[in-house]
Amino acid sequence: MITSEKKAEVSKDLRQHDKDSGSPAVQAGIMTARIAELTDHMKAHKHDFAARRALLSLVGKRKRLLKYVAEKNGDEYLSLIKKLGIRR
């Protein structure tokens, strides 16, 4: 589970204005942090199939969200994936 401090840190780096908490960039950043935590969990607990399902669900949601960002603004998409460190 991602802590509220970690969420605040992620949103501080990706937000567009002071009270931005729901923009696609912030949502994708929070999902990326949750995916990283679940990935570490899965390395230790290989047979936790509920966590595996949650991980795959999150990856799919993030993929759809990034697809939306790419359709709206390609330059913003490229800068977002660079900030998040995904799709090398």
Secondary structure, DSSP 8 states (H G I E B T S, - for coil): ---HHHHHHHHHHH-SSTT--SSHHHHHHHHHHHHHHHHHHHHH-TT-HHHHHHHHHHHHHHHHHHHHHHHH-HHHHHHHHHHHT---
